[in-house]
């Protein structure tokens, strides 16, 4: 894996925030902190994409004639709760 370098400018308050996280030992460096933020953003975006896809799949499936009681009973049966 190659490592690219990027330089960013931050207000003093944000820089202090990052330095405090590093000083607490939560991160090994300010770069480690920023990498973690980017990874978390990537993961959140992927989860959001999957959720949107599931919502669209649900919308495309149409309206069910099953009652909520039927759905709950099937769920309980599937999970061994019945």
Phi, psi and omega per residue, in radians:
X1 nan 2.195 3.084
X2 -1.498 2.646 -3.135
X3 -1.946 2.177 3.058
X4 -1.739 2.725 -3.140
X5 -1.979 2.469 3.100
X6 -2.403 2.433 3.098
X7 -1.917 2.362 3.124
X8 -2.245 2.704 3.064
X9 -1.923 2.356 -3.122
X10 -2.295 2.600 2.981
X11 -1.123 2.731 -3.096
X12 -0.957 -0.659 -3.109
X13 -1.100 -0.723 3.124
X14 -1.226 -0.688 3.094
X15 -1.061 -0.762 3.109
X16 -1.093 -0.682 3.132
X17 -1.049 -0.849 -3.137
X18 -1.100 -0.794 -3.140
X19 -1.073 -0.608 3.096
X20 -1.167 -0.697 3.103
X21 -1.103 -0.692 3.114
X22 -1.172 -0.769 -3.137
X23 -1.091 -0.555 3.104
X24 -1.251 -0.219 -3.119
X25 1.546 0.103 -3.139
X26 -1.269 -0.450 3.136
X27 -2.406 2.647 -3.120
X28 -1.441 -0.369 -3.132
X29 -2.839 2.969 3.084
X30 -1.143 -0.582 3.085
X31 -1.111 -0.719 3.108
X32 -1.064 -0.713 3.118
X33 -1.076 -0.837 -3.115
X34 -1.144 -0.716 3.090
X35 -1.025 -0.732 3.122
X36 -1.098 -0.729 3.109
X37 -1.072 -0.751 -3.130
X38 -1.147 -0.764 3.103
X39 -1.039 -0.784 3.134
X40 -1.079 -0.690 3.110
X41 -1.124 -0.737 3.103
X42 -1.063 -0.798 3.136
X43 -1.097 -0.751 3.140
X44 -1.113 -0.705 3.136
X45 -1.149 -0.694 3.116
X46 -1.133 -0.750 3.103
X47 -1.084 -0.719 3.116
X48 -1.125 -0.699 3.095
X49 -1.079 -0.786 3.128
X50 -1.119 -0.688 3.114
X51 -1.128 -0.776 3.109
X52 -1.079 -0.691 3.119
X53 -1.119 -0.723 3.120
X54 -1.138 -0.687 3.106
X55 -1.109 -0.790 3.123
X56 -1.111 -0.687 3.094
X57 -1.073 -0.742 3.112
X58 -1.114 -0.759 3.118
X59 -1.102 -0.700 -3.108
X60 -1.256 -0.334 -3.081
X61 -1.339 -0.215 3.111
X62 1.543 -3.012 -3.091
X63 -1.727 2.312 -3.125
X64 -1.529 2.623 3.051
X65 -1.656 0.056 3.114
X66 -1.320 2.570 3.081
X67 -1.486 2.885 3.092
X68 -1.095 -0.584 3.111
X69 -1.111 -0.707 3.090
X70 -1.073 -0.774 -3.104
X71 -1.123 -0.779 3.132
X72 -1.131 -0.728 3.126
X73 -1.079 -0.761 3.100
X74 -1.102 -0.722 3.126
X75 -1.087 -0.804 3.128
X76 -1.095 -0.725 3.122
X77 -1.101 -0.795 -3.131
X78 -1.072 -0.682 -3.089
X79 -1.622 0.154 3.102
X80 1.223 0.479 -3.107
X81 -1.754 -0.084 -3.095
X82 -1.464 nan nan
